[in-house]
Amino acid sequence: MYAIEITTKDYTTGQLITRQLPKKYKSMKAAQRAADQIGCIVRPNGGQITKVTDGRVIAV
């Protein structure tokens, strides 16, 4: 079984938040597809990056 772990780094406050999504996947390929869709970079007005969110697959 596989799950997705989401990591959010906030550069303005210096916080690093890691959490695991409750949904489980039977195959790594399905989990990787879902993790690829999770990801966001916040860059207000094209300036400096303030927040980054990334998803990765972990074995449970």
N, C-alpha and C positions, 0 to 999 in steps of 0.2 A: 504494500500500500504506500501511496505517496501523498504528500500534502504540500501546500504552498506556504512559504514563509515570506512575509512582507516586511521590508526594512525601510524606514523613513528617516532621513537625515535632514534636520532643520539647521541651516547654517546661521540664521540670525540668533537663535537661542543656544545652539550647540547641542541640542537634544538628539539622541539616537533611539528610535522606538522600533522594536522588533516584535512582531506578533505572528501567530500561525492561524491561517484560515481553518474553520471547522470542517470544510468539505474535504473528503479523501478521494483519491483517484486510484483505480486498479492498475493502470499502466503509466509508465514514465512519460510516454509520448503525449498522452492526454493531459497530464499535469504540466508538461512543458509548454503545450499550446496555450493553456490557461495562464501560465506564468508570463508568457511572452506578451500577453495583452495587458498585464499589469505593469505600469511604469509611467512615471510622470516627472517632468522637470518644470519647476515654477521659476520663471524668469520675467519679472515685471518690467514692462516697457523695453524689453531687449537688453536690460542691464545685467547685473550680477545675479548668479543663481542663488535663490534663497531656500529652496526645498527640493529634495530628490526622493522619489519613491521607486522601489525596485522589488520585483518578486523573483523568488528562486525555489526550486524543487528540493524537498528533503524526503528521505525515506523514513517511514514511521513503523 
